[in-house]
Amino acid sequence: MGRWTRAVHLIVMVVFVVGSVMAAPDAGICAAKKKKVKKSGAWGRVLLDENGEHIPGTFVMGYKNDDMYRLPDFASTLTDDEGNYTLYLPAGGRYWLAGRFFAMKVPVQGEPFARYEGSDDHSVVVKDGTFLEGVDLTLHPYDGSPPKGYKPVQ
């Protein structure tokens, strides 16, 4: 290969590499604009008692079924100083909610524990791409036993 041919190849390679690097951010932005990401979830407050005292540093956990006495399927952000949390869920559907200080352990007797009390079965129904607002939970000492009639999911 002659000197001029190598020089032309080198210039073409440089132009290709520089053009690719400069175009990449725009391509990413365009791709991101075309893809719509739907987020689902719930937000509210975690309360210590019926008097409305809010609890910072707790979690709200989401479960795919009513077995809330195990490790959660989803965990919220830590509650802030006002007890507010956000729980992100992968899609719309029915989720059972519980609140605790420790998200990655099974509940133990005496620890503050909450089940969502806004429905008889402690669940919420979230529409795809939406967030439920005002989903509050109130902590009570966990008595160490699941509710009457509880059967763990196998």
Secondary structure by P-SEA (a helix, b strand, c coil): ccaaaaaaaaaaaaaaaaaaaaaaaaaaaaaaaabbbbbbbbbbbbbcccccccccbbbbbbbcccccccccccccccccccbbbbbbbccccbbbbbbcccccccccccccccccccccccbbbbccccccccbbbbbccccccccccccccc
